[in-house]
Amino acid sequence: MSANIVLYTGPTPNGRKISIALEELALPYEARYVDILEGDQHKPEFRALNPNNKFPVIIDPQGPEGREFVLWESGAILWYLAEKTGRLLPSSGEARHLVHQWLMFQMAGVGPMIGQFAHFFFYAKDKHPYAIQRYGAEMRRLLEVMDEHLATHEWFAGDSYSIADISILPWVEGAVETQENIEHLQGWVERLKQRPAVQRGLDVARDQVRPEIVEGGMQGFNDEHRSQLFGTAQYARDQGSRQD
C-alpha cells in the first residue's frame, strides 16, 4: 500500500485549499481528478467515499491509530492535516481559537456567498437581478471585513501563517481582481501567491480546467452540465433512495 495521501479534487477553491495545505506541509500525495461536469461525483465508487458527492476527499493510509482514514469537507480536512503534522495551527491559546474562528468564517460565509454569486452570475440559465445584487453585495461586504482585519494584522489568526489563511485564499484570489479599495486584502493575496507551495497547490489540476467552467471562460456550458451540478443528475440519488 502506498504511503501517499490520495486527494480527490478539481480546479475549484475548496479543492485548492487542500492541495495548498499538502504542499505547505510537504506531505506526499496523489491527486485524482474528479470531473464534476461529466458527473464523476455521482459515480458509486466516489459516493462510497463521500455520500455528499462533493470534493475534496482525502484517503490517508496512515490515519489515526495507523488505519486508513477517509475524510471529506475541506475545513475538516485542513484541521486534520494541521493536527496530523503539528503545523499551520497553534498548539494552544487564543491563536488556536482564532484559527478556528476564521476557518468557520470562510466555511460559513466567504465560500457560500461567493459561491452563490458565481452561481447566479455565471451558471444560472436565467439571470435574476435580485440574486446577483444580493450575493454580490454580500460578497463585497465580506471582502471589506477581511480587508479591514488585514489593515492591522499580517495574518488572519495570531502571529503566523495558518490554515485560516489557506482556507480563504482560493476563494478571494479571483474576486480581488474585480474590486477596488481593498488594498490590504489584495496585498495579502499577492504575498501568499509568492509562496512556492501556494503556487504549486493552486496549479494542481489547472491543466484540466475545461472551457465550460468560470476559469475557462464559460465557453460551452450547457444544460447537461447544469444537470450534473445542480439539476436532475445532482438530485437523482435522492430520488432513487426514495423509491427503494
Short mmCIF file of the C-alpha atoms (twelve columns), coordinates in Angstrom:
data_MODEL
# 
_entry.id   MODEL 
# 
loop_
_atom_site.group_PDB 
_atom_site.id 
_atom_site.type_symbol 
_atom_site.label_atom_id 
_atom_site.label_alt_id 
_atom_site.label_comp_id 
_atom_site.label_asym_id 
_atom_site.label_seq_id 
_atom_site.Cartn_x 
_atom_site.Cartn_y 
_atom_site.Cartn_z 
_atom_site.pdbx_PDB_model_num 
ATOM 1   C CA . MET A 1   0.000   0.000  0.000   1 
ATOM 2   C CA . SER A 2   1.278   3.443  -0.922  1 
ATOM 3   C CA . ALA A 3   2.045   5.757  1.969   1 
ATOM 4   C CA . ASN A 4   0.841   8.727  -0.060  1 
ATOM 5   C CA . ILE A 5   -2.335  10.546 0.808   1 
ATOM 6   C CA . VAL A 6   -4.853  10.358 -2.030  1 
ATOM 7   C CA . LEU A 7   -6.634  13.633 -2.804  1 
ATOM 8   C CA . TYR A 8   -9.782  13.631 -4.900  1 
ATOM 9   C CA . THR A 9   -10.026 17.138 -6.258  1 
ATOM 10  C CA . GLY A 10  -10.523 19.553 -9.130  1 
ATOM 11  C CA . PRO A 11  -9.799  23.182 -10.055 1 
ATOM 12  C CA . THR A 12  -12.121 24.809 -7.507  1 
ATOM 13  C CA . PRO A 13  -11.427 26.877 -4.368  1 
ATOM 14  C CA . ASN A 14  -12.296 24.057 -1.983  1 
ATOM 15  C CA . GLY A 15  -10.093 21.610 -3.838  1 
ATOM 16  C CA . ARG A 16  -7.206  24.053 -3.958  1 
ATOM 17  C CA . LYS A 17  -7.329  24.629 -0.212  1 
ATOM 18  C CA . ILE A 18  -6.223  21.055 0.323   1 
ATOM 19  C CA . SER A 19  -3.561  20.891 -2.370  1 
ATOM 20  C CA . ILE A 20  -2.034  24.097 -0.954  1 
ATOM 21  C CA . ALA A 21  -2.016  22.626 2.555   1 
ATOM 22  C CA . LEU A 22  -0.462  19.359 1.370   1 
ATOM 23  C CA . GLU A 23  2.238   21.293 -0.470  1 
ATOM 24  C CA . GLU A 24  2.941   23.547 2.508   1 
ATOM 25  C CA . LEU A 25  3.133   20.568 4.836   1 
ATOM 26  C CA . ALA A 26  5.335   18.631 2.389   1 
ATOM 27  C CA . LEU A 27  3.070   15.603 2.692   1 
ATOM 28  C CA . PRO A 28  3.394   13.179 -0.233  1 
ATOM 29  C CA . TYR A 29  0.093   12.885 -2.065  1 
ATOM 30  C CA . GLU A 30  -1.528  11.707 -5.257  1 
ATOM 31  C CA . ALA A 31  -4.135  13.972 -6.847  1 
ATOM 32  C CA . ARG A 32  -7.044  12.280 -8.602  1 
ATOM 33  C CA . TYR A 33  -9.184  14.495 -10.803 1 
ATOM 34  C CA . VAL A 34  -12.964 14.474 -10.337 1 
ATOM 35  C CA . ASP A 35  -14.722 15.835 -13.437 1 
ATOM 36  C CA . ILE A 36  -17.890 17.299 -11.979 1 
ATOM 37  C CA . LEU A 37  -19.224 18.390 -15.374 1 
ATOM 38  C CA . GLU A 38  -19.178 14.745 -16.502 1 
ATOM 39  C CA . GLY A 39  -20.743 13.539 -13.267 1 
ATOM 40  C CA . ASP A 40  -17.759 11.750 -11.695 1 
ATOM 41  C CA . GLN A 41  -19.069 12.883 -8.305  1 
ATOM 42  C CA . HIS A 42  -22.227 10.817 -8.774  1 
ATOM 43  C CA . LYS A 43  -20.496 7.523  -9.519  1 
ATOM 44  C CA . PRO A 44  -20.960 4.819  -6.880  1 
ATOM 45  C CA . GLU A 45  -17.227 4.490  -6.245  1 
ATOM 46  C CA . PHE A 46  -16.984 8.187  -5.410  1 
ATOM 47  C CA . ARG A 47  -20.178 8.260  -3.362  1 
ATOM 48  C CA . ALA A 48  -18.756 5.365  -1.344  1 
ATOM 49  C CA . LEU A 49  -16.080 7.835  -0.222  1 
ATOM 50  C CA . ASN A 50  -18.370 10.837 0.192   1 
ATOM 51  C CA . PRO A 51  -22.141 10.304 0.217   1 
ATOM 52  C CA . ASN A 52  -22.482 14.093 -0.155  1 
ATOM 53  C CA . ASN A 53  -20.897 13.722 -3.647  1 
ATOM 54  C CA . LYS A 54  -18.528 16.683 -3.319  1 
ATOM 55  C CA . PHE A 55  -14.774 17.022 -3.401  1 
ATOM 56  C CA . PRO A 56  -12.243 17.376 -1.852  1 
ATOM 57  C CA . VAL A 57  -11.913 13.976 -0.245  1 
ATOM 58  C CA . ILE A 58  -8.713  12.507 1.156   1 
ATOM 59  C CA . ILE A 59  -7.699  8.946  1.905   1 
ATOM 60  C CA . ASP A 60  -4.859  8.828  4.404   1 
ATOM 61  C CA . PRO A 61  -3.337  5.327  4.518   1 
ATOM 62  C CA . GLN A 62  -1.680  6.266  7.805   1 
ATOM 63  C CA . GLY A 63  -4.622  7.769  9.607   1 
ATOM 64  C CA . PRO A 64  -5.407  7.713  13.331  1 
ATOM 65  C CA . GLU A 65  -4.078  4.577  15.045  1 
ATOM 66  C CA . GLY A 66  -2.342  3.656  11.806  1 
ATOM 67  C CA . ARG A 67  -5.518  2.774  9.942   1 
ATOM 68  C CA . GLU A 68  -6.682  4.000  6.548   1 
ATOM 69  C CA . PHE A 69  -8.865  7.047  7.029   1 
ATOM 70  C CA . VAL A 70  -11.284 8.731  4.635   1 
ATOM 71  C CA . LEU A 71  -12.262 12.344 5.294   1 
ATOM 72  C CA . TRP A 72  -14.358 14.892 3.431   1 
ATOM 73  C CA . GLU A 73  -15.316 18.564 3.941   1 
ATOM 74  C CA . SER A 74  -12.442 20.915 3.176   1 
ATOM 75  C CA . GLY A 75  -12.407 22.656 6.575   1 
ATOM 76  C CA . ALA A 76  -12.300 19.335 8.406   1 
ATOM 77  C CA . ILE A 77  -9.506  18.131 6.136   1 
ATOM 78  C CA . LEU A 78  -7.440  21.270 6.772   1 
ATOM 79  C CA . TRP A 79  -7.828  20.847 10.530  1 
ATOM 80  C CA . TYR A 80  -6.944  17.157 10.312  1 
ATOM 81  C CA . LEU A 81  -3.794  17.746 8.277   1 
ATOM 82  C CA . ALA A 82  -2.664  20.535 10.603  1 
ATOM 83  C CA . GLU A 83  -3.172  18.380 13.687  1 
ATOM 84  C CA . LYS A 84  -1.526  15.384 11.987  1 
ATOM 85  C CA . THR A 85  1.655   17.354 11.336  1 
ATOM 86  C CA . GLY A 86  1.596   19.842 14.204  1 
ATOM 87  C CA . ARG A 87  1.959   22.702 11.729  1 
ATOM 88  C CA . LEU A 88  -0.128  25.603 10.432  1 
ATOM 89  C CA . LEU A 89  -2.177  25.513 13.636  1 
ATOM 90  C CA . PRO A 90  -1.142  26.886 17.038  1 
ATOM 91  C CA . SER A 91  -0.998  24.175 19.666  1 
ATOM 92  C CA . SER A 92  -2.984  26.124 22.260  1 
ATOM 93  C CA . GLY A 93  -4.155  29.520 23.435  1 
ATOM 94  C CA . GLU A 94  -6.093  32.319 21.824  1 
ATOM 95  C CA . ALA A 95  -4.382  31.946 18.454  1 
ATOM 96  C CA . ARG A 96  -5.686  28.389 18.050  1 
ATOM 97  C CA . HIS A 97  -9.249  29.561 18.663  1 
ATOM 98  C CA . LEU A 98  -8.775  32.436 16.230  1 
ATOM 99  C CA . VAL A 99  -7.715  29.993 13.526  1 
ATOM 100 C CA . HIS A 100 -10.948 28.107 14.204  1 
ATOM 101 C CA . GLN A 101 -12.916 31.367 14.075  1 
ATOM 102 C CA . TRP A 102 -11.575 32.442 10.682  1 
ATOM 103 C CA . LEU A 103 -11.864 28.929 9.289   1 
ATOM 104 C CA . MET A 104 -15.553 28.916 10.257  1 
ATOM 105 C CA . PHE A 105 -15.904 32.426 8.787   1 
ATOM 106 C CA . GLN A 106 -14.678 31.095 5.470   1 
ATOM 107 C CA . MET A 107 -16.773 27.934 5.576   1 
ATOM 108 C CA . ALA A 108 -19.993 29.624 6.672   1 
ATOM 109 C CA . GLY A 109 -19.671 32.968 4.899   1 
ATOM 110 C CA . VAL A 110 -16.958 33.507 2.313   1 
ATOM 111 C CA . GLY A 111 -17.391 30.228 0.445   1 
ATOM 112 C CA . PRO A 112 -21.197 30.122 0.366   1 
ATOM 113 C CA . MET A 113 -21.676 33.792 -0.521  1 
ATOM 114 C CA . ILE A 114 -19.016 33.986 -3.235  1 
ATOM 115 C CA . GLY A 115 -20.209 30.610 -4.486  1 
ATOM 116 C CA . GLN A 116 -23.811 31.785 -4.740  1 
ATOM 117 C CA . PHE A 117 -22.734 34.951 -6.516  1 
ATOM 118 C CA . ALA A 118 -20.799 32.854 -9.037  1 
ATOM 119 C CA . HIS A 119 -23.803 30.573 -9.473  1 
ATOM 120 C CA . PHE A 120 -26.256 33.330 -10.335 1 
ATOM 121 C CA . PHE A 121 -23.773 35.489 -12.248 1 
ATOM 122 C CA . PHE A 122 -22.121 32.748 -14.335 1 
ATOM 123 C CA . TYR A 123 -24.005 29.459 -14.194 1 
ATOM 124 C CA . ALA A 124 -27.733 30.194 -13.908 1 
ATOM 125 C CA . LYS A 125 -29.560 29.841 -17.214 1 
ATOM 126 C CA . ASP A 126 -31.933 32.657 -16.312 1 
ATOM 127 C CA . LYS A 127 -30.409 35.811 -14.874 1 
ATOM 128 C CA . HIS A 128 -32.083 37.087 -11.718 1 
ATOM 129 C CA . PRO A 129 -31.034 40.661 -10.902 1 
ATOM 130 C CA . TYR A 130 -32.134 40.407 -7.277  1 
ATOM 131 C CA . ALA A 131 -29.999 37.305 -6.627  1 
ATOM 132 C CA . ILE A 132 -26.979 38.800 -8.398  1 
ATOM 133 C CA . GLN A 133 -27.320 42.030 -6.411  1 
ATOM 134 C CA . ARG A 134 -27.932 40.219 -3.123  1 
ATOM 135 C CA . TYR A 135 -24.936 37.908 -3.325  1 
ATOM 136 C CA . GLY A 136 -22.714 40.487 -4.995  1 
ATOM 137 C CA . ALA A 137 -23.363 42.916 -2.139  1 
ATOM 138 C CA . GLU A 138 -22.709 40.248 0.482   1 
ATOM 139 C CA . MET A 139 -19.504 39.206 -1.265  1 
ATOM 140 C CA . ARG A 140 -18.341 42.816 -1.206  1 
ATOM 141 C CA . ARG A 141 -19.231 43.154 2.481   1 
ATOM 142 C CA . LEU A 142 -17.189 40.081 3.376   1 
ATOM 143 C CA . LEU A 143 -14.234 41.300 1.323   1 
ATOM 144 C CA . GLU A 144 -14.379 44.558 3.281   1 
ATOM 145 C CA . VAL A 145 -14.467 42.668 6.603   1 
ATOM 146 C CA . MET A 146 -11.291 40.845 5.596   1 
ATOM 147 C CA . ASP A 147 -9.639  43.981 4.251   1 
ATOM 148 C CA . GLU A 148 -10.318 45.837 7.486   1 
ATOM 149 C CA . HIS A 149 -8.817  42.997 9.524   1 
ATOM 150 C CA . LEU A 150 -5.695  42.850 7.381   1 
ATOM 151 C CA . ALA A 151 -5.182  46.585 7.756   1 
ATOM 152 C CA . THR A 152 -3.841  45.839 11.248  1 
ATOM 153 C CA . HIS A 153 -2.819  42.174 11.017  1 
ATOM 154 C CA . GLU A 154 -0.297  40.325 8.886   1 
ATOM 155 C CA . TRP A 155 -2.261  37.069 9.007   1 
ATOM 156 C CA . PHE A 156 -5.854  36.156 9.700   1 
ATOM 157 C CA . ALA A 157 -5.208  34.403 13.014  1 
ATOM 158 C CA . GLY A 158 -2.462  35.079 15.525  1 
ATOM 159 C CA . ASP A 159 1.059   35.984 14.546  1 
ATOM 160 C CA . SER A 160 1.716   33.349 11.903  1 
ATOM 161 C CA . TYR A 161 0.502   31.831 8.655   1 
ATOM 162 C CA . SER A 162 -2.084  29.119 9.254   1 
ATOM 163 C CA . ILE A 163 -4.821  27.008 7.734   1 
ATOM 164 C CA . ALA A 164 -7.093  30.036 8.219   1 
ATOM 165 C CA . ASP A 165 -5.134  31.872 5.534   1 
ATOM 166 C CA . ILE A 166 -5.068  28.808 3.296   1 
ATOM 167 C CA . SER A 167 -8.842  28.361 3.560   1 
ATOM 168 C CA . ILE A 168 -9.557  31.922 2.439   1 
ATOM 169 C CA . LEU A 169 -7.019  32.456 -0.341  1 
ATOM 170 C CA . PRO A 170 -8.520  30.336 -3.155  1 
ATOM 171 C CA . TRP A 171 -11.924 31.932 -2.628  1 
ATOM 172 C CA . VAL A 172 -10.754 35.533 -2.813  1 
ATOM 173 C CA . GLU A 173 -7.848  35.458 -5.284  1 
ATOM 174 C CA . GLY A 174 -10.164 35.956 -8.231  1 
ATOM 175 C CA . ALA A 175 -12.622 38.253 -6.507  1 
ATOM 176 C CA . VAL A 176 -9.997  40.821 -5.519  1 
ATOM 177 C CA . GLU A 177 -9.115  41.352 -9.173  1 
ATOM 178 C CA . THR A 178 -12.571 42.793 -9.830  1 
ATOM 179 C CA . GLN A 179 -12.831 45.018 -6.748  1 
ATOM 180 C CA . GLU A 180 -11.489 48.422 -5.766  1 
ATOM 181 C CA . ASN A 181 -10.449 49.856 -2.393  1 
ATOM 182 C CA . ILE A 182 -9.483  46.582 -0.739  1 
ATOM 183 C CA . GLU A 183 -5.741  47.139 -0.936  1 
ATOM 184 C CA . HIS A 184 -4.894  45.254 2.264   1 
ATOM 185 C CA . LEU A 185 -6.648  42.100 1.088   1 
ATOM 186 C CA . GLN A 186 -5.156  42.429 -2.386  1 
ATOM 187 C CA . GLY A 187 -1.672  42.805 -0.909  1 
ATOM 188 C CA . TRP A 188 -2.192  39.745 1.292   1 
ATOM 189 C CA . VAL A 189 -3.262  37.714 -1.758  1 
ATOM 190 C CA . GLU A 190 -0.182  38.727 -3.709  1 
ATOM 191 C CA . ARG A 191 2.090   37.975 -0.750  1 
ATOM 192 C CA . LEU A 192 0.686   34.480 -0.344  1 
ATOM 193 C CA . LYS A 193 0.837   33.732 -4.062  1 
ATOM 194 C CA . GLN A 194 4.573   34.361 -3.945  1 
ATOM 195 C CA . ARG A 195 4.976   31.297 -1.717  1 
ATOM 196 C CA . PRO A 196 6.176   28.386 -3.897  1 
ATOM 197 C CA . ALA A 197 3.974   25.862 -2.093  1 
ATOM 198 C CA . VAL A 198 0.914   28.055 -2.594  1 
ATOM 199 C CA . GLN A 199 1.588   28.368 -6.292  1 
ATOM 200 C CA . ARG A 200 2.090   24.616 -6.637  1 
ATOM 201 C CA . GLY A 201 -1.145  23.998 -4.763  1 
ATOM 202 C CA . LEU A 202 -3.073  26.456 -6.906  1 
ATOM 203 C CA . ASP A 203 -1.724  24.789 -10.047 1 
ATOM 204 C CA . VAL A 204 -2.966  21.291 -9.159  1 
ATOM 205 C CA . ALA A 205 -5.482  20.240 -11.836 1 
ATOM 206 C CA . ARG A 206 -5.114  23.599 -13.595 1 
ATOM 207 C CA . ASP A 207 -4.131  21.787 -16.767 1 
ATOM 208 C CA . GLN A 208 -7.521  20.076 -16.643 1 
ATOM 209 C CA . VAL A 209 -9.546  23.285 -16.465 1 
ATOM 210 C CA . ARG A 210 -12.280 22.963 -19.058 1 
ATOM 211 C CA . PRO A 211 -13.555 25.878 -21.139 1 
ATOM 212 C CA . GLU A 212 -17.021 25.249 -19.709 1 
ATOM 213 C CA . ILE A 213 -16.104 26.495 -16.204 1 
ATOM 214 C CA . VAL A 214 -15.562 30.044 -14.983 1 
ATOM 215 C CA . GLU A 215 -11.777 29.937 -15.175 1 
ATOM 216 C CA . GLY A 216 -12.021 28.718 -18.759 1 
ATOM 217 C CA . GLY A 217 -14.382 31.490 -19.784 1 
ATOM 218 C CA . MET A 218 -17.733 29.626 -19.631 1 
ATOM 219 C CA . GLN A 219 -17.475 28.515 -23.269 1 
ATOM 220 C CA . GLY A 220 -19.930 25.732 -23.996 1 
ATOM 221 C CA . PHE A 221 -21.526 25.463 -20.557 1 
ATOM 222 C CA . ASN A 222 -24.865 23.795 -21.234 1 
ATOM 223 C CA . ASP A 223 -27.962 22.233 -19.691 1 
ATOM 224 C CA . GLU A 224 -26.273 18.844 -19.252 1 
ATOM 225 C CA . HIS A 225 -23.586 20.481 -17.164 1 
ATOM 226 C CA . ARG A 226 -26.251 22.297 -15.155 1 
ATOM 227 C CA . SER A 227 -27.954 18.952 -14.573 1 
ATOM 228 C CA . GLN A 228 -24.757 17.401 -13.229 1 
ATOM 229 C CA . LEU A 229 -24.068 20.336 -10.899 1 
ATOM 230 C CA . PHE A 230 -27.472 21.425 -9.654  1 
ATOM 231 C CA . GLY A 231 -30.223 19.782 -11.674 1 
ATOM 232 C CA . THR A 232 -31.751 16.379 -12.333 1 
ATOM 233 C CA . ALA A 233 -28.491 14.416 -12.185 1 
ATOM 234 C CA . GLN A 234 -27.481 16.112 -8.943  1 
ATOM 235 C CA . TYR A 235 -30.694 15.013 -7.233  1 
ATOM 236 C CA . ALA A 236 -31.173 11.638 -8.896  1 
ATOM 237 C CA . ARG A 237 -29.522 9.893  -5.949  1 
ATOM 238 C CA . ASP A 238 -32.165 11.307 -3.605  1 
ATOM 239 C CA . GLN A 239 -34.961 10.403 -5.972  1 
ATOM 240 C CA . GLY A 240 -33.650 6.876  -6.224  1 
ATOM 241 C CA . SER A 241 -33.347 6.481  -2.470  1 
ATOM 242 C CA . ARG A 242 -36.989 7.478  -2.025  1 
ATOM 243 C CA . GLN A 243 -38.019 4.771  -4.465  1 
ATOM 244 C CA . ASP A 244 -36.156 1.994  -2.633  1 
# 
